[in-house]
Amino acid sequence: MSLQHLTHNRLNGVTGGIWRDGDGVHKILTHRRDDAPDHWASSADPAHWNYWRREALVYGAGLPRQLGLGAPAVLDVRETGDEEIELLLEDVKGHHSSQLSVQDLVETARALGRSQGRGDLPEHPWLSRDFLRDY
């Protein structure tokens, strides 16, 4: 299978790249990108809305499952260098972006609302607090 670069927000300083190959979906999390606009810059502060390690920590803690949210299975997590992590994720078939129906969005909003409205959220120091205010 050939390497296929996947669409993502190239402004976000945390994302070094996302691609699909025969192994699954690879995603690089980084704190080293200097070309991100200030607002999208990654942060080393676990309380910051764009903390660069958060996605790896979320997967490592099993948080999507705990909150009843679907997420690709994590096949591997590799510290690939100074301030860089590679996630190898299950390649989940489906549709996204402009392919989503109104019903898809309704179901997603409902699932996110249920997970965010729970009173028993874990107290991880790296969970984002006040995201909308900070963003």
N, C-alpha and C positions, 0 to 999 in steps of 0.2 A: 504494500500500500504506500502511496506517495504522501509526502508531508503536505498537510493542508492547514494554512494559517486561518484562524477563526476570528470572526468579527468581535471586537471588544472596544471599550472606551480607551483609546490610545492617549487621552489626556491624563488618565489616572497614573500618578507616579508610583503606585504600588505594583502595577502590572507590567512585567517585563516582556510578556508575550504569552499567547495561547495558541496551541496547534494540536491537530489530530494526526496520529499515525497508527500503525498496526497495533501498538501497545495500548492505546487509549487516548485520553486527552491530557496534554501536558500544560501546566500553567506555572509560570515563573512569578514569584512574589519577590519584590526587591525594595530596598531602601536606598539604592544607589543611583536612581535615575535623576539626572540633573536637568532634563529638558521639559519636565512637567511644569505647567503654570503654577504659580504660588498657591492658588486655592486647591489644586489637585495634588500638591506635593505630599509625599508619604511622610509619616511621622514615626518616631521611635517611642513616643509616649503612648502607653497602653490605653489611656483614657481618650485619646484623640480619635475623631471620627474616621480618620484614614490611617490607622495604625497598621504598619506594613505586615506584621506577623499574624493579624487577627484571623484571617481565613484558615491558615494552617492550624491555629489553636482551636477554632470552632470544629473543624473536622476531627482533630485529635481528641477532643472532649466528647465527641458523639452528640453534639448539641442539636443538629437537625433532627435526629431520631428522638431525643428527649423531648423536643418541642412538637413532635408530630409532623414535621416537615419532610418532604421528600428531598433527597440530595443524591448525587452520584456517589457510588462507593469509592473510598480512597484506596488505591492499590499500592501506593508508595508515597512517602514524604522524604525528600532528600535535602539536606543542607548542602547546597552546591558551591558555596563560596562565601566570602565575607558579605554579610547582609543580603543573602539570596537563598531562597527556598524553592525547590521544584516540587509541585504536586503532580502526581500521576493519578488521574481520575478515570472511573468507568466511563466509557463512551455511551451515553444515553441517547437513544433515538427519540426523535420527537420534532416538534416545531417551536419556533421562537419568533420574536420580533414582530414583523408585519404579518406573520402567519398566524398569530394568536387571534382567537375569536373573542367576542365580548364575554362569552361564557367562561373561556379560559381565564380571563382577567378577573371575573367575579369569583371563581373558585380560588384563585391565587390570593386575592384580597381577603377572602374569608379565612383561608388557612393562616395567613400572616396575622390577621386580627386575633384569631384564637391563640396563636403562639405568643403574641405580644401582650395580650390581656391577662395572661396567667398570673396568679399571685405567687407562684413558686419558681420564678426564674432563678437560675443559679447565680451565685455572687462572684463570678470570675472577675478579676480586676481589669481584664482586657475587653469585657463586654462594653459596647458603645452605649453611652448615656447621653441624653440630650442631643441626639444626632441632628435633628432638624434645626435646632437652635444653632449648633456649631457649624453645620453645613452652610 
